[in-house]
Amino acid sequence: MVRRSGAESAPAWPVIGLTFDGDMAVADAAGVGDPIRVAAYPDLATAAGAAAAAAARRLNVPRCRVQGVSPDGDVWMMVVDAEAETLEELETGGWGAEKQARRGSSFFRGRLSTVPRQWWLVIGVGVVAAVAIAVVVAPRGMLPAPVVGKPAAVDEVPAPDPGQLPVSAPTGWDTYAQWVIEAEKPGAAAILAGRDVMVLADGADVIAVDAKTGRQLWRSGTAGNVTALYAPADSDVIYAARSNTGVSVIDRSTGKVLTNGETSARNIVLGDVPFAELPGQAGAVLVGRSWERRQVPATAVPIGTVGEGLVSVSVEQSSVWVTTSDSPVLPEAVALGAPAEGLSLSRIVAFVDGRLILAWADRFGPKTYTVDAVDEAGRLTRESTFDATGRSSGTATVDASAGLVGIGSLLLDLDTGTVTEAEQGTVTARAGFGWTEQSGDDRVRISPDGTTLPMRSGAVIPDVILPDGRAVVRAAHGSDGNAYYVLEVQQPTPTATPEPSPTDGKGE
């Protein structure tokens, strides 16, 4: 049964509202953000209740009033607890409040009396996933009655519409998009979570859709604009970074926000174990749902994680450490061996899945790169060495899921050790390929094996390639909107057919 809550348990304002449209919950957090439509998965009660908790989190309030409007116009008042994700029936004094409480109770006891007992457990004890809900009082009979008592089948949820990409498509794909998902603020690259779920971002919201159909599975609100997404392999969570303010941990199946992982960092990097660079020569790793501090040696900077250990490197000392606690007693430093006599450590290029890429130089400039595997004990194993070029300096780009690194004009395949140099431009590693970004007719797409295909100067670079070969890109939509476009493979050019990206989605 729905619990009763006194009026003092939540402020009078703001108010979250709830309406239904068929098998959908329609939502808006008291005017903050656009209304959101959420499919009844696994049932309508779950979708509605989860939305209220997410709306409260979006409003940054621990408890908030909820005004619901049934399909036949009845109004009920409740209180949502954002942390516990529970909905409680509001009990207030006075004739009007008493009447309202009766109407609300009538809605739950009458209309939902046919709903399985699981609904009551979901509503009274707590719900999962997240979405914002609207403060809307609909006229009686405006909305169709929801289908209760059974989950909404995936094929009952409308798929997004197709569309035309407004810019040049990447080489290998057509400008026709099988479907387009509008997003006001698509600040994070799309990722794959397994083979069948694609994860997107829209401002502070994280969206999961069926990778084959584009139908939305869930939409969950976080504590701030999402800037990067990551889905660890063999895990049931998705990480959503919010610039340098924290990492939200989200249940992959339900969309429930397990924690918003608040922190104040100089930089946050996602991975199987996310880490943050903190002020004051310190770092932190996200273990489960909480941050754990790690000591960073003097002159060193944190660059990644192996297990729950934080990897830090000092160019000045030419050393690496793996710290597993905040103890001032540091583990013994491990010296970084120069690949040849006369070379000194020049810079840290990248750290990808336990492999450290370093640049070595003499007084005339960069000469050599090394790739060393780092284990949890801090031991190093040199995997490969390759020559630098005059155009291989600057910030590296990493496609962790494919094991690719773009270094200036070079594309490095970490799995095979293959190094390909572009004739023109800087190489960006993304979606299983290297992409040169200079203007003009010399742009190319580089495969890991070194083969190249020309690209149009204005072509967009994909975020990810789906298992069936379609490419996901971000571009403008309409006069002032944005969207994710899912592009069909270009036909009939077999040589341009893309190779699928690995399926453990890892964002930028």
N, C-alpha and C positions, 0 to 999 in steps of 0.2 A: 504494500500500500504506500501511496505517496505520503511522505512525512509532512507535518504542518510546521510552519516557521513563523515566528512573531514578526511584526512589522519592524521592530527595532533591529532585526537581523540583517537588513540591507537598507541603504539610503533610498530616498524617494526617486532620485535621479542619478545616473541615466537608467533608462529602461530598455531592455532587449525585448523584441517582439518576435512572434512566430506565426507563420501562415503555411498552408499546404497547397500544393498544386499537383493533384494526382498522386503519383508515387514520389513526389519531390518535396523536400523541405526548402522553403524560400527564406533567405536570411540576409540580415544587414545589422551591423553593430551600432545601433542608434545613429545611423547616418554616416558612420566611419567606413568608407570603402563602398564599392558597388554591391548591390544585392547578389547573393550567391544561391545557386540551385544545387541541392544535394540529393543524390539518389537514395532511396530507401534501402540501404545495404548495411547490415543484413536485414533490417526492418525499418519501418518509418519512425518508430520510437527511438531507436538508436541514433538515426540521423538527426532528429529534432533535439534530443537531449545533448548530444555531443556538440551541436552547433551553439547551444547556449553557453557552454563552458568556454568555447573558443572565442565567442563574442566578448565575454567578460575579460578574457586575457587580452584581447585586442584593445579593449577600453582601459586596461591596466587597473582593474578593480578586483579584489578578492571575492566579493559577493555582490550580486546585482539582481534587481528585479527583472522578471520576465513576464511579458504580456502576450498571451497566446490567443489566437482567433481560430475557432474551429471552422470547418467547411460550411456549417450551417449558421455561422454568425455568433455563436456563443463565445464569450470572453472569459478567460481565467488568468489568475495571477499566481506566479511562483517566484522562487528565489533560487539562483544558481550559485553554487560554490565552485569557483574556478579551479581551485587546487584539487579538491576531492571529486570534481566533476559529477556533482549530484544536483538534482532538481527537487525542491521542496515546495509544497503548496503553501501559499502565503495566507496566514491567518491574521486578520486585523479587526479592530473594533468598529462599531457604528453600523447603522442599517445598511448603507450602501456597500460597505466592505463585506458585511455578512451575506448580502444578496450575491455579490460577486463571487465570494468563496463558494456559495452553493452552486452557482452556474459552472464554476471551474470544476468542482467536484463532480457535478453532473456530467461534464464532458468526459472526464477520466473514467468515471464509474459506468457511464452509459455507453458512449461511443467506443471506449476501449475495453468494455466488459467482454467483448468477443475475442480480445487479443490474448494469446497465450500468456501464461504466468511469467515467462521470461521477460515480457515487456515491463511488467511491474518491477521486476528485479533491476532491469536496465534503468528505469526512470528513478526508482527510489534509492538505489544503492550507488549508481554511477554508470556513466556511459563513456564510450570511447570515440576517438577521432575528433575532428575539430572543424568548425565552420562557423561563420557569423550569421546571426538571425535578425530578421527585420522587425522594426517597430511599425507595424502596419495594422490598422483596423479595417478589415475588408467588409464590404456590405454583405448582408446575409445572402447566402447562395451564390456568391461570386465565384468561389473556387469549387472544383469538383471534389467529391468525397475521396479521401485516400483509400487505397487498397490496404487493408490491415490483415494481420495474421499470417503473412507469408513474405519472405524476402523478395525484393524486386530482381527479376532475372536480368542479366547483363544485356540481353538483346531487347529488353523493354526500355532501356535508357537511350534517349536519342543520341546519335553520333554527331560530332561536329560536321559542319558543312565543308565541302571542297572549296578551293580558291586558286587564284593565280598569284604566284610570287611577283612582287613589284620590282624586283631587281634581277640581275643575271644569276642563274643557278650555277652551283659549282659543277665543274667538269664531271660528267658521268650521270647527271640527273637532269630531269626536265623541270621547267618552271611551273608545271601543273602540280598543285598540292592536293593530295588525296583528301586531306582534311586540314583545317586551320583552327587553332585554339587561340582565341584572343587573350591577351594579357596586358594589363595597363602598364606594368613595370616588370618585364621579363629580364631581370638583372642577372640571373644565373643560367649557365649552360644546361641544357637538358641532359639527363643521364638515363641509363638503363638500370633497373633493379631486377636482376635476373634476366630472363629472356622475354618475359611477357608483360612487364610493367615499365612504363616510362614515367619519369618524375620531372616536373616542371616547377617554375616559381612565378608568382605574380605578386610583386611587392613583398608583403609580409606573409603571403600564403604559399604553401607547398601543395601541389596538385599531383595526384597519381592517376594515370589513365591507362587503359588497356592498350598495349602497344600495337595490337592488330587492328582494333576498331576505332581507337581514339575516344571511346566512352569513358567518362570520368568515374573513377572508383571511389575517391574521397578527396576532400579539400580541407586543409588544416591550417589554422592561423598560428603564427609564431609571434615573438616579441619585437620584431623589427624586420626591415627589408632584407630579404634573402639574397646573398651575393654569390654563394657557391653551394653545390649539392654533391653528395658522395654516398654511395651505397656499397658498404664493404661486402666482399664475397662471403658466402656461407654465414650471413648474419641476417637477423630479422629486424634491423633498424636502418634508418636513413638519417644522415647528418645534413643539417642545413646551417651553414655559417651565415652570420649577420655582421658582415664587415669585421670590426675588431671588438664587438660587444658581446659575443657569445656564440654558442653552437646549440641549436635545438636538436634533440634526439627524438625521432618519430618512429613509432611502430609501423613497419612496412605494410602489414596486412590491414590494419584498421585506421591508420592515420592519427592515432592518439599521440599527442605530444607528451612524451615521458618526462622531459625536462627542457627548460630553455637555456640551461648551461650558461648563466650570466657570468661575465668576466670583463675586466678592463685590460686590454692587451694592446701591444704595439702591432701585433700581427697574429692572425690565426690561419693555420693550414690544415686542411682536411686530409684524412687518410684512414687506414684501418683503425688507427688510434689517433685522433686529432690532437694537435698541440698548439699552444699559444706562447708567444714571446712576451714576457711581462717586463715592466719597468724594474730597474734595480738588479740587473744581472741575474734574472730568474726566469723560469719557464714553468709550464704546467701541461699535463697530459690529461685527456678526458678518458677516465677509466669508468666504464659503465655509464652512470648518469652524473658523475661528479668530477670536478677538477682536482688533480693532485699536483702539488708544487714539486718542482725539480730544481736542483741547484745547477747553475750554469757557470763554469769556470771563468775566471778573469780573462779578458781578451777574446773569449769564444762567443759564438752565436749559435742558438738552437736551429737545427735544420731539418729534423724529422724524428721519427720514432721507430724502434724495433721492439716488438712486444710492447710492454709498458715502460720501457726505458727511453729517455730523451737523448738524442744524439746531438752533440755540440762539437763544433770544429773551430779551432783557432788558426787563422792564416799566419799570424805573427809567430806562434809557437810551432806551427806545422804539426799539430796534434789533434786527436779526436778523443772524446769521452762519451760513455754511455752512463747516464745517471738515473738511478731508480728511486731516489728519495730527495728530500730537502735538507739532508744532513750537510753541514759544512765540511765534513770529512769526505773528500772527493775520491772517486776511484782513480786508479793509476792511469795516467795519460798514455795513449798509444801513438807512437810516432808514425807520421805519414811518410812513406819512403818515396824519394824522388825516382822517376823512371830512368834518369841518366845523370851522369856527373855534370855539375855546372848548372843544373836547373833548380829553381826554388819555387815553392808554392805561390802561385799568382792569385788565384781566386777559387771560391767554391762555385761550381757551375750549377749543380742540382743534386737532389737526393730523391731517388725513385725506388720504392719498394725494397728498402734495405741496401741499395747500391749508391755509393758516393762517387760523384763525377767531379774531378778536380782538373784545373788548368795549371800547367807548369811552364815557366818561362826563364829565359836568361836576360841579360841586360838589353837585348835587341827586341824583346817582345815574346808573345806566346809561341811555344814550340810543340807541346805535347799535351794530350789529355790522358787521364787514367780513370779506370772504373774499378772500384774496390767494393766487395761485399762486406757489410758490417753485421756481426751477429750480436745477440743480446749481452754477451760478455765483453763486447768492445773489440773483439778480434777482427782483423782485416784479412781479406783474401783478394789478391789482385786478379781481376777477371780479364782485363784487356787494356791495351795502350794503343792510341792512334794519334797521328800528326795533326796539329792545328794548322789553320790557314790565316791569312791576313784579314779575312772577313768572318772570323769565328768568335769575335768578342761580343760583348753585350749580354743582355738578360736572356736566359734560356726559357723555352716553353716546354711543358711536359704533358704528354698523353700517357698517364700512368697505366690505364687499362690495357693499352697496346704496347707498353714498354718503349715508347718513342720519345726522343728529346730533340728539339730544334735548338741549335747553337749557332747563331749567326747564319751563315749560308749552308750549314751542315745539318743533315738529318741522321741521327744515330739510332739504330735499332739495338736495344740492349740485349735482346734475346739471342740475336744472331751475331752481334758485333759488327754488322754492316754499317758503313758510313757513306752517305751520298752527299755530294756537294752540288748545290744549285749554281747555275751560271750567273744568275742575276737575283738580287733581292735577299731578304731575310726569311728564313724558314720558320713557320709556325707548325708545331706538332699538335694535331687534333683529329679525332674521329678515325684513327687508324692510318692516317697519311701525313705527309708534310705538305704545306701550302706556302708558296712564296707570295709576298704581299705587296711587292712594288707595282707601280702603275705601268701601263703600256701593254705591249703584246708579248712580253717575255715571262709572264706569270706561268707557273706550272704547278701541277699536282704530282707529288713524288710518292711512289709506293715504297714500302719497306725494303723491297728487293732492288730498289734503285731505278726502276722504270719511271718515266715521266709522261705526262699528258699536258698539253697547253690549256690555259684558263683565260677567260675573258677578264679584262681589267677591273670591271665592277662586280665580279662574282662574289657572293657571300660564302663564307667557310662554314661547313656543318658543325653542329655541336656533337652529334653522335650519329652513327649509322645503325639502323635496326637490323635484327637478324635476317629479315627478308630482303635487305639491300636498300630500303628507303632511307633517305637522309632527312634529319631534323635540323632546321635552320631557324634563326631569329631574324625578323625584318619588320619594317613598318606595315601597318594595316589601316587603310583608310587615310584620312587627312591628318589625324592626330592620334592614332592608335598604334599598337604593336601586337605581334602575334608570333606563335610558333607554327611553322609550316612543315608538313611532312611531304617530301617530294618523291615522286615516282622515279624509278631508274629509267634513264634515257634509252630509248629504243630507236633503231636497231644497231647499236654500237657495242658489240660484245666486249671489245677491248676496254671500254670505259665502265663496264659493270663493276660496282664497288665490292669490296670485301667487307663482310660484317665486322663491326667492332666487337671486342670481347664483351661479355654480358654482365660483368660485375661493374655496374655503373660508377664512374668516378668523375666528378665534375672538376672544374677549374679551381 
